[in-house]
Amino acid sequence: MKKNNIFEVFLTSQNNIFFLFAVFPISILLGSFAINLNILIISLIFLCNLMMRKISYIFQSKTFLLLIFFLITLLINLIFTNNLSLSFPRVVKFFFVIFFISSFKYALLNFSDNQKEGLYKIWSIIFTFIVFDLMIEFYRGENIIGLKSIMPNVRLASLTGKESVIGNYFYGFVLIFLSYFYNNFSKKGSINLLLAIFLITVSFLIGERANFIRTFIIIILFIFFIYDFKVRNKILALLALSLLLITFINFNPQYKTRYFNQISIFFTKNGISSYLNSSHYGAHYNVAKEIVKDNYFFGVGIKNFRIESAKDKYKNLKHPKNYKRAATHPHQLHYEFLSETGLFGYFSFLLFIFLSLYWSMKNYLINKNIYQLSSILFILITLLPLVPTGSFLSTYTSSIFWINYAIMVGYNDLKN
């Protein structure tokens, strides 16, 4: 076989694409370099497939057109950014994300049903390992490879180490795991409900309050969507879960402080305003609002909040924690888009997401694909302005978002 033929076979082999997507959750755990390398290789292989196989129909999909629309809004933002050197790399990354998502869609169109389930099986095995590792860390104070907890009995980190962001990873893959379990092991409501309660408890033990709230909501919604429980069973399940969590809270005073004492503030008179005035998150949101007022149409540019929030003109804002206003991002994706891309970028993003959700929900109601349901719920809950978030456009956070987005839109052109 000629060398160019061997090269062509390598580039067009579905096994290579399958492998790269299969190890993507591991890439996320390894960090930004591994994530970017994985996305880059997938994108390049996909582009070669486009040229060799002439699969131009991918470009005719609504998903691709939406992604191009969002890319154009990011490119327009570059014209008005305060610091091009900060903004440009993130726009370039999104260019490759487009091909990453398109490649996943192409994979779903061409993979057999066994290959698709095989992909989710590998992801579920990786997720199971992380859950096992988290439980070991909770009981021993260090994980399976000896990494010690940076905040023992308060925050678990698993393989993310000092970053301590495993809660977002757990939240991003938990419904994919539950979907695979439902499809391949048990459709009995009682078994899946017990598994859901266990996973919510693990999320609670991780110690990331925002991701625990999100995980709690999406798991409860997922269980209620796929099962027609009697009202009595729903109440009993929630009571059992509540008792379990309360037991953990009372058992460990540090969890009691971290969860009960702080969350209970929201149920008191003026609780939310009290929390925002006493929290550094409130300071971030406050300066973000002022930045939006000063740069309302195009914002200050992607990744420029870190520079703008530290400027002297915002040092006298009326907030008890204003001295903590400066940060790499506002810790809320809506404030992040508003302050960095302005009303133009923010409403373009909302339109992009709304249309993606609309077409995906419409397709789900017809085909009832459980993986599409899980990703729809993830996208919906992620976008609700309930709790603080990581930087949406950072490599780690966005990779978890975009793989779920790829699953959501990937099934739109598939028949059941």
N, C-alpha and C positions, 0 to 999 in steps of 0.2 A: 504493500500500500504506500502511495506517495506521501511525502511529508505534509503537503498541503491538505491532502485528504484526511490524514490523521488529525491535523489541527482542526479541520472543519468538524469532524466527528466529535472531538473533545468539546468544542464550543456549542454544538447543537445537542449534546447529550442531555436528556432530561435528568439523568442521575446526578450530574453536577449541580444543576439548579436545585434539585431535591436536597442534596447534601448541604448546600449553602443556607437554604431556608431552615433545614432541620437544626443546624447549629446556631441559628440566629439568637435564640434565648441565651446561649452560652456566651456569644459575642457581647451581649448587653451586660452580662455579669463581669466580663473582662475589662470593660471600659470603652472610652470614646474611640481609641485607635482601632480596636477590634471591630466595633460597630461600623465605623466609617470604611474600613477595609472590606468588610463583608458586603456592605451596600455598594461599594465601588465595583467589586468583582461581579456581583449579580447584575449591576447596571451594564457593565461592559459586555458580559456574555449575552445579555438580552439584546443589546444593540447589534452585536454580531449576528444573532438569530434574525433580527429584523432585516438585515441586509442579505443574509444567505437564504432565508426561507420566504422573504417578502411577505411578512405577516402584518401588512399595513392596516388590517382591519382593527387592530388594537387602537390605532389613532382615531378611529371613527366612533369610539365609545364615548358615552356621556362622561364617564369618569375621567378619561384623559383630557377632554375639553375643559372640565372643571379644574383639573390640576394645572393646566396651562393658564387658565384665567387667574388662579391664585398666584402663580409664578409671575405673571405680568404685574399684578398689584405689588408684589415684593420688589420687582425691578423698578417700578415707578417710585417706590419708597427710597430707593438708592439715590435718586436725583436730589432728594431733600434731606438726606441723612446728615447729621452733624459730624459724623466720623465714618468715612467710607471704609477705612481699614477694619473696623469692627463689624460693619453690616455686611460687606461683600462676601466674606467666607460663608456666612449662614445662608445667603441666597444661593450660592454655588452648591451647598449641601442639599438644598431643596431641589435643585435641578436633578440631582442623582436620585433623590427620594421619588421623584415622578417615575423614573424608570424602574425603581425598586418596586413600587406599587403596581405598575403596569406588568412587570415581570411576574409578580404573584398572581395577578389576574390571568395572565397567559398560562401559568402553571396550573391553575384551577381548571382552565378550559381544556388542558391537554393531559393532566394527570388522570389515571384511573381512580375509581372510588377507593380501592385498596391503598393506592399511593397517598391520597388525601388523608385517609384515616391513619396511615402510617406516619405521616408528618405530625398530626396531632398527637399520636401515640408517643413519639419521641419528645415532643414538647411536654407532654404530661409526665413522662418519666423524669425529665429534668426538674419539673415543678415539684414532683414527689420528693426528689432528693433534697430540694431546698427546704421543704416542709420538715423533713426528717432532720436536716441540719439545724434548723431553727429550734426544734424541740430539744436537741442535744445541747445547743447553746443556752437555752433557758434553764436546763437542769444542771449543767456543768459550769456555766460561766464562760465557756469557750466552745467554738464550733468543731466540726469533725476533723479539720486540719490544724486545729490548735490556735486559731485566731480568737483572741479574748474579746469579750464585750467591752466597748468603750464606756458604756453606762450600764453596769451590771444590774440586773433585775428591773431595768427601766426601758432600755432600748436594745433590741436585737439587730444584728447586722448581717449575719450569715457570711456569704462570700464577698460582700461589698466592703467589709472591713471598716475603716475609719469614716467612710462616706456615710454609712448608716442610712441607706436609702432603699433597703430591701422591701419596705412596705409598698412602694410604688410598683416594684416588680411583681410582688405578690398580687396586688390589685389588678395589674395588667394581664395576668395569665390565669387567675383563679377560675373565671368562667369558662375558659377554653378547656381547663382540666375537668370541670364539672360536666361540660358538654360531652367530652370524650368518655367519661365514666358512664354517663346516661346512655350514650349510644352503644357502648361495648360491654358493660358489666351489669348494670341494673337500672330498670325503669321503675322500680318500686319506690313509691313516695317516701315511705318511712326510712329506707336505707339512705336515699339521697338527702333527706332532711337531716338525718344524723351527721352525714358527711358535711353538709353545709354548716351546721352548728359547730362542728369541730374546726372547720376552716375559719369561721368567724372568730372563734376563740384564739386560734393561732395568730390571726391578724391583730387581735387585741393585745396579745403578748408581745408582738413586735414593738409596740409602744409608739407608733406614729399615729397620732390622733386623727389627722386629716384623712390619711389613707385608710384607717380603720373605719371611719364614718362612711367613706365611699364604698369600701369593700362590703360593709354591713348592708348598705342600701342595694347594691347590685345583686348580691347573693339572694336577699329576700325577694327582690323583684323577679329574678330568674326562676326561683322555686315556685313562686306564685303564677308565673306565666306558663310553665310547662306542666303544672299539676292543678287539677281541679279539686283541691282539698275542701273538706267541709270547714265551715267557720270555726267549729270547735277545735279541729286539729290545728288550725292556724294559731289560735289563741294559746293552746297548750304548747306548741312549738316555741312561740315567742316567750312564754313564761319560763319554759325550761332553759332557753338561752339566757334570759335575764338573770335567773337564779345562778347559772353557771358563771356569768360575768361578775355578778355581785360577790360571789364566793371568792373569786380571784382578787377582786378589789380589796376586800376585807382581809384577805390572807397576806397581802403585800401592801404596806402603807405607802410605798413609793408609787404604786399603780393607783392607789386611792387618791393621792395628791395629783398625779398626772392626768387622770381621767375625771373622776367624780367631782373633785373640788373645782376644777377649771370648767368642765362642761356644765356644771350646775349653775354657773354664773349666768348662762343664757336664759335660764328659766326664772330669773329674778327681775324685778322692775328695773328698767333701763340697763338690763344685763349686757346687751350687745354693745351699746355705746360705752359702758363701763369697761368691757373687755378691750375694745379698740383703743380706748384712752390709756390703758395700762399695758398694752402690748406693743412690741416693736413692729408687729404686722400693721397695726393701726398707723404707725408713723410712716411705713412704706406706702400704704394706701393714700394717706394724706398728702404726701409729697407727689405721688403719682397724679392725684386730682389736680394739683397746681400745675404740674407739667402739661397735663392735657389742656388746661385753660390757656396756657401760654403757647401751645403748639397743637391746636385743636384739629387741624385738617390733615396734616401729614405726619405729625408726631416728631420726635427727635431722632428717629432712625433705629433700626433693629440693633439690639445689644447696646444702645446708648443710654439706657436708664441709669446704668452704673456711673456714668460721667455726669449726667444732668442732675441727678439727685444729690450729688455731693457739692454742687455749686453754692457759693456764699449767698446768692439771692434767696435761697430756701432755708437758710439757717435760723431765721427768726419766725418760722411758722408756729402757730399756736397749737402745740401738741406736747404733752408731758414727756414723751420719748422722742422728740424731734431730733435729738442728738444721734439717734439710731436710724434716721431716715434713709441714709445712703446704703445701698445694697446692690448686688449684681443684677437683681430684677425685683419687681414689686411683690413677688410671692402670691400673685393672683393673675391668672392668664388673661382675664378681661382688662385689668389695669395694665398688664404688659402690652397687649395689643393697642389699647387706647393711647398710652403714653409714647410708645415707640413707633406706631404706624398711623396714629391719628384716627379720626372718624372715617377717613377714606379706607384705610387698611382694615379697621375693625369691622365695618359693615360689609366689606368685601369678604372677609373671613367668615362672618356669620352667614352670608349668602351661600358661600362655598359649602359650609357645613350643613346648612338647612337643606339645600338641594340634594346633597349626598345622602342625608338621613331620609328625606322624603322618598327618593327612588329606592333606597334599600328597604325601608319599611313596607313600601308597596310590594316589592318583590318577596319579602318575608311572608306577608299575608297570603301570598299565592303558593309559595314553595315550602314554607315552614322549616327552613334549614336552621338547626339549633345553633350552629356556629355563627351564622349571621345574626341570630338573636343575641348571642352573647356579646358580639362586637357592637351591635346597636346600643345595648344597655351601657356598655363601657363608654362609648362616645357621649351618650346623653348625660350620664352622671359626671363625667369628667368636665363637661362644659357648664354644669350648674355652678353658679357663684356661691357655693355653700361654705367652702373651707379654703384655706391657703393651698397653693399649688407650687410645684417646682417651676423653673423657667420652661415655658412651653417649647421654645425654640432651641433649648439646649440638646445636645446629642442624646443623653441618657433618657430624658423625659420624652422627647419627640419620637425616639425609636419605638418606645412602648406604645405611644399613641398611633404611629403610622402603621405598625404591624396589625393593630386592631382595625384601623381604617381600611387597610388592604383586604382583610377578611370580610369586612362589612360590604365594600363595593365589589369585591371579587366575585361574589355570587350573583350579582345583578343580571348577568347575561347567561347564566347557567339554567338549564332545565332541571327539574327535580329528578 
